[in-house]
Structures are given as C-alpha cells and as structure tokens.
Amino acid sequence: MIRQKVNPKYLILKLIRLAISYALLIIVAAFAVFPIYYIIITSLSPIPTLASVSLKSLIPTTVTLEAYNGILFHEPFLLWLRNSLILASGTVAISVIVAFVSGLGLSRLNISMKKVLIITIYVMTFFPFTVTVIPLYLMFSTLHLVNTYYGLIIAYSGGNSVFGAYLVKIFLDNIPRDYEEAAMIDGLSRFGAFTRILLPMSKPIIAFVSLLSFMGAYTDYALANVFISSGNMWTLTLGMYYLAITNRSTLYNVFAAFSVLMGIPIFIIFIVFQKYLTKVYSLSGTK
Amino acid sequence: MNEHKLSNYFYILPIVALILFLFMYPVAYAIYISFTNFSLYHFFKYSLVGFQNYVLVLTSHTFLHILGNTALWTVGSLVPMMALGYLMALVLNQKDIRGKRLFFTLMLFPWAFPAYISLLVWLGMWNYEYGVVNKIIGLIHLAPINWLTYPDTAWIALILTNVWLSFPYYTAIFLSSLQSIPTELYEAAEVDGASMWQKFGRITLPMMKTSISFVGISGFIFTWNNFYPIYLLTGGGPGESTNILIVYAYQEAFAYNLYDIAAAYSTISTIILAIMAIIMLKITHVLEVVS
C-alpha cells in the first residue's frame, strides 16, 4: 500500500536522470576508449600508410601481424627496448632502496629533518625539469656520465627516490610500532626488525614506487634527448619520436604496433591493479 | 645514546645526498647561469652580466605572449578536465547505476596508457589529410580542418587532448572522496525532504571543498609544467602561438643553445608559479587542513 504513494512525477524524473546518466557514461567511455581501440585495430591491419586509414578500417575484416613483424625485425625496436629496460630497472632499483631506507628513517627514527624534507618535496614540484636539466648536463659531462646508462639512471632516480621516500613514510606511519618492537624483544636488531618485519609489510607501497619510477624512466623523452647522442643508446621514446615525427615515411601500422608493444604491458598492469593504484594515487596527490 | 642518534642519520644520508646533488646544486647553478651570458657564442668563456637576461626577457613581447599562453593552457585545460572528472564521478556515484565497475574501468583507459605514446597517437589523429578526427567530422558533412596549423584550432586540439589525458584522474579521486561522505547525512536530508539539488549544494559540495581545492592546486602546478602535450603536438606553433614557458625554455636551451635565456625563463616561470601556488594555498587553507 505504501508503495503506491510514489508520485509518478518522481518516477519520470528518475527515468530522465537515469537516461541522461547512461548517455553520458556511454559517450565519455567511448571518448576515453577510442584512441586506444583505434591504435590496436590499426596495428592489426595491413594499412600501409596513414592515408589509407578509413572509417571502415575501424571494424577490422582482416587481421594480420605484418606490422608487428615490421617493428620487431625491420626496426631496431629490440635494441631500444633493451636500453629502455636497462634504464628503467636501474632507476627502479635505486629509487626503491633509497625510498625505503629514507622512508624508514623519516617514519620511525628521531630525525630533526622531517618537516624540512616534506617542504622540500613540495617545493620541488614547482620547479620544471628545464631548470635542472642544463646544470645536470654540464655536471654530468665533466663527470663523463653523458651518453652512459649511469648518468640517466642517476638523473631519473633523484625525483623518484625523494617522492618515493615521502610515500613510504606516509605508508609506514600507518603501521603500529608494536610489530617491530615485538620482534626486537624476540632478539632481532633494529635494522633486522626493519628488514624482516616492515619490509614484507611494505610490499604494496614498494610496488607503487617501483611502478612510478619505472614509468618515469620508461616514458621520458626530454632528458634522454639531451643526455644520449649515440644511436645504439637510443631508448623506445627516442625511437618512437623518430618514427612518428622525424621520419614521416614510417608505415602507420608499424607505428601503431610500436605503440601497442610499448604501451599495452603498462596498460594491463594499471587496469589489473586499478583499485589499489587509484587509492594510492588519490592519497599522494600525483597524476 | 648520542651514537644511537647519529646512526639515525645514516638512513636519510642517501636522500639528502640526492637532493643536494640532483636538485639544490642544479637549481643554484641554473640561477647562476641566468645571470651570465652562457650560450653557444660564449660556451667556454662566459661571464656575469647582472640582470641583463631578465631585463631582456621581461621587456620582450614574446615573454608576455608566452606567459598569457601558459595561463590559458593551465586554466583552459584544468577547468574542463576537473569539471568532466567531477561530473563523471557524480554520475558513477549514483546508487541505481548498473555496470559502474565496467564504465569506471573504461574511463581509466587514458590514464592507464603511457601519456607519451597517447600523445603521438593523437598527433596522427589530428592530421589534416589522413587523421581520423577529420574523417569522423566528415560523417556529419563538415569540411576537414587543418587543426594544428591555426592558433584557434590548435588550442582546441591541445585542450581536448589534455582533457582526454587527465579527466580519469579527477574522476577517480573525486569518486573516492564522494564515497567517503557518510551516507547518514543524505538519509537525514531525505527525511527532511531535501531535493537532489539541495543535497548536492548543502552536503556534497561543502564536504568536498578541501579535496577539490587540494586536487585543483596540485593540478594547476602539474599543468603549468606539463611539457609533453605541447612539445609533441604543436611544438609551440604555429609561430609561438601555443608555446608555454616550459616548452619555450627547453627549445631555447636545446634547439638554439641559448642557455642563459632558457635559465632566466625557467627561473621566472618557477617564481610566478610559486607565488600563485602560495596565494592559492593561503586562500583555501588547504595545508592547515591536510597537515
């Protein structure tokens, strides 16, 4: 009986609201997905140039891996990939170690620098990388670090470690001290308690710092462009810039296959861990 | 006890070293360069020239033009991307929407794919002769547009691309702060017979004020210094009509080897950004609430 009291006016309003909501969701989702869909479809088609991309080719009729053959075996993709992976994994290694150790210090130990460090990190975000890139280039050329993996790894590790340390500190602040204190009573040294107890508990934040620093190195063009001059040191981003902008005769499906091979692994990691990643991103205030 | 304390500092030694070596020293060095005539013409023998570079930059038309562009770029992309992000968070937060998880995941696509690659994909999509954007507008019988060669359309293309890149971030953040508003507040309002708009204006907006300001200020700083969209899509062109401070500084340094001018541009840009950020933080009281 009570149900019949529902005013038909409200029912209509509700239907209108739902109709608008679904329309918006579908339009915005299509807008969001389209470029990714487009580049995957293009990579699987026999399209020789951008000129022959038509709207019809958005719904593929023939699927071919020709473009992947082209990018993997007719361009130095694997060399660029190797270089990018060396740089990215070096950056991850340094950033994670420095971030964890300093995060520990900042969260657990009596250090009079905490506030200074946090302010420094915030202020660092105001500075565009163009400020530091010229001095770094000059410094690194006197140290013979230009055109080496080390130079770029060090350059990438800076910002990532500092920011990572801040994230680790916030994360550890939420873990009660009882855990490591109990372990210390059981006879572990303080450092032992940190590595045996807190390190395993920090897995999620360490994974996040790894992803951030991996992405930073893996998708950097601006620093690599300045620090690398020899062709066999080229990274994926430099190779991609060359194929997409400098060398306009590149087959478009080959460029698409490049994008897919370079981007999809990251994309899959992000989508699989989206719940966790969006949570940490919203805590840390980064994009 | 003292020794114990000293060992504490070993933990932060690496980070302090990195900050000094990779941030403090380079920043000081850059400021120093901005007071010299260090460029390709004076590469090995450069000297201090006082404020000459600053006078040169601050009195030039190029600087004012590029500063205006930077403001347009920052506000022009931040407002629509935050608005779209917020709108989609509100839509997704309704109780009676089905398939939320799926729609949300689809909307995360632009954020999940590396931005550097997406930008080069968009560059192909905006292409005049072959780009898929012109093919789509051709469906409604619009003539193809040479997007990136006219200032007005270049701005539209840049901002649309940037909105695509960043709105998912705002949707995700706003959705999580919408979900943290206690549902009792809405239930109480419903008992009092509040309408949808009243609930939004009296509960949702005030509860999200801090989160919106904090995200907005961080987004402002990020967008002001966002290098790749403009560098890759237009390179600041046509002419300098879409150039922003950070891209211009990079080009001055590495395309024209004018390190002194580039350093002055970077320093001025940082000072302006820092002043604005401090004013915004003061007005919104964000830091007091967050810390």
Interface residues (C-beta under 8 A of the other chain):
Chain A: K14 R17 L18 S21 Y22 L24 L25 V28 A29 F31 A32 V33 P35 I36 Y38 I39 T49 L50 A51 V53 S54 L55 L58 I97 V98 V101 S102 L104 G105 L106 L109 N110 I111 M113 L117 T120 V123 M124 T125 F126 F127 P128 F129 T130 V131 T132 V133 I134 P135 L136 L138 M139 I154 A155 S157 G158 G159 S161 V162 A165 M215 Y218 T219 Y221 A222 N225 V226 T237 M240 Y241 A244 I245 Y252 F255 A256 S259 M262 G263 I266 F267 F270 I271 Q274 T278 K279 Y281 S282 G285 T286 K287
Chain B: K5 N8 Y9 Y11 I12 P14 I15 V16 L18 I19 F21 L22 F23 Y25 P26 V27 Y29 A30 I33 L84 L87 M88 V91 L92 Q94 D96 I97 F103 T105 L106 M107 L108 F109 P110 W111 A112 F113 P114 A115 Y116 I117 S118 L120 V121 W122 L123 G124 M125 N127 E129 Y130 G131 V132 K135 I136 L139 W164 S166 F167 P168 Y169 A172 I173 S176 S177 M196 F214 V215 S218 G219 I221 F222 N225 F227 Y228 Y231 L232 L245 I246 A249 Y250 A253 F254 Y259 A262 A263 Y265 S266 T267 S269 T270 L273 A274 A277
